[in-house]
Amino acid sequence: MKLRHVRPARLVIKLLSLIQNHLWLFFFSFILVLFSILGVVGYRFLVRHNVNPQELLSFFGSPIESLDSTNGITNFLILGIRGEGGDSPNLSDTIMVVSYDHTRRTPSIISVPRDLWVPSLKAKINTAYHYGEEASPGAGIKLAQAAALEDLGLPINYTAVINFTLFEQAIDLVGGVDVNVNPGFTDTEFPIPGREKDLPISSRYESISFSQGLNHFNGATALKFVRSRHAEGEEGTDFSRSRRQQQVISSLRQKIFTPSFLLDQKKVDNLLDIIGANLITNIPSKLFPTLAKLALDSKDSPVKSVPLSITPDENGVTILYNPPTFRFGGEWVLIPKDNNWNALKQYIKNRLDISK
């Protein structure tokens, strides 16, 4: 190994150590953690994945020079899938689009409801990746990107699909996470993997509870905490799930970005193995240093959140509604008010402050 290859890697490590105390929303946070770690392990990672060490130099350039973009904006689609061991493992439980404005160096995150209808598919958006993979292995990302473009009007440049196993194993690897639960809640219908077709129907579920206050979660418990959907009241909504997911990923990020973890070569290698087994992406490995630079460039920028909801936003605008189920084969779905898809796309552009 030549010295000129080592020095850029060491400098990347030093700069990445500055990325502290910055909250990204759930899966984009996780993606940045993963790719930042890949940058941190430097030369060892490059050798394992046949990346030219000189590509680390992209860290020192502007991300827009390396990343695909449209009008100065790069859009990432982040999908969280159930993974093997359950019914329909490729359904997307979590969907979000991260829109990064290179000029302002600011990220915006659109939380996409899994029940949002896709007219061309005649199905919910959370099925797009599933149907793509069912038609042809490897086609899931393309169909999911097409569905996002159709519904949201945003061209997707890159996609990352995260199996929840990655999330669970990463938390166990760091020794668990501490989360302040507020309010506490009980979910009496949390699905048990592998029992989707058991009878009686009640045997398909278990009851889970989380007490208010500081809780220490292992991977399995944290996964239940962020996936729970059937608690009474507000905690049973997808919007509360997003908030809980933010809490957990923030705690995980704090655990990973510590000297005790980053200097433990065995743990870093284990994390790389977990990532390799559970992350599917069309982001080429040569762009990992660029994504680490993107994280650093925007670490002090406020993260704009764009929720798509059936409740009014801060300006009193309600963009989605739940139409009668008989119009959609008995399914509970979400569509734009008045079925005006152009209005939804314009709403998103306005919230992102996209004038082009």
Helices and strands as residue ranges (DSSP letters): H 3-16, H 26-40, H 42-48, G 53-60, H 63-66, E 73-81, E 92-101, E 106-111, E 117-118, E 123-124, G 125-127, H 128-135, H 140-152, E 158-163, H 164-173, E 177-181, E 185-191, G 201-204, E 205-210, E 213-217, H 219-227, G 233-236, H 238-256, H 259-262, H 265-278, E 279-281, G 285-287, H 288-297, E 304-307, E 320-321, G 325-328, E 335-336, G 337-339, H 341-352
